[in-house]
Amino acid sequence: MKVGDFNLMPPLDPTLCPACKRKHEPDQPHDGSALHFMYWWKAKHDRWGTWKDAMSHCTPEVQRAWETALRERGAWTEPE
């Protein structure tokens, strides 16, 4: 995937998520703190990825649980 002046390579391990290069269940968020995820999101949406973006495919229940946990740790991010 082309991102600016370089290409983002897919994971070598086919069991890893192509969006964040981490192992997670499909119903769980991507790793919103992973540099790969942030660039992957930017290539698709022309802005940096956030934790809110990383869980946009999840159910509302999963999103609430993750947001609560991330806010408790001061790690929550969302688009401006």
N, C-alpha and C positions, 0 to 999 in steps of 0.2 A: 504494500500500500504506500503510495507516494504521500509524504508529509514534508512540505516545504522543499528543501534542497536534498532530502534523503528519503530512502525507502524504509518502511517499517517491515521487518521480516516476521513471518508467522513463527509460532513456537516449533522447535524441532520435535518435541514430544507431542504426539497427536492427542494425548489425553488432557493436555492443558487447554484452557480457554483461549481462543484466538484474539479475544478483545483485551484480556488483561495478563495473559501468560501465567495464570495461577490455576490450581485445581480447585474447583468448586462445583457444587450441584447446580444444574440449570435453573432451579427455582431460587437460588441465592444470588446476591449481588456480585458483580465483578469487583475486583480489588480497586476501589476508587483512589487509593493512594499509589497505585503502581504507575510508574512513568509510562510504561507501554500503554496502559489504559488511557491516560491523559492524551497521549499523542494519537492513539487510535480514534478517540472521540473527536479531537481537533480536525483530523483528516475528514471525518464524516460531517461535522457540524460547524466547522470554522470557529470554534472556541474551545477552551480547555475543558476537559471532563472534570466532573465533581462527584462527590459521593451520591448526591441526589440523582445524577445521571447514571451512575453505576448500578443503581437499583431500580431504574425506571421500568424494567421488564418484570419486576417482582410483584407479588400480590400486595394489597394494602397492608395486610397483617405483617408480612415480612418487612416491608418498608418501615412501618411504625417501630418494630422491634429494633431494627438496625439504626434508625435515626436516633432513637432514645439512647442506645448504647454509645453511639458515636458522639452525641452531644454531652453525655456524662464524662467522656474522655477529652472533650474539647477538640474533637477531630472532624466534626460535621462540616461539610462544604456544600454549597449550592450555587447555581448561576446567579450573577448579580442582576 
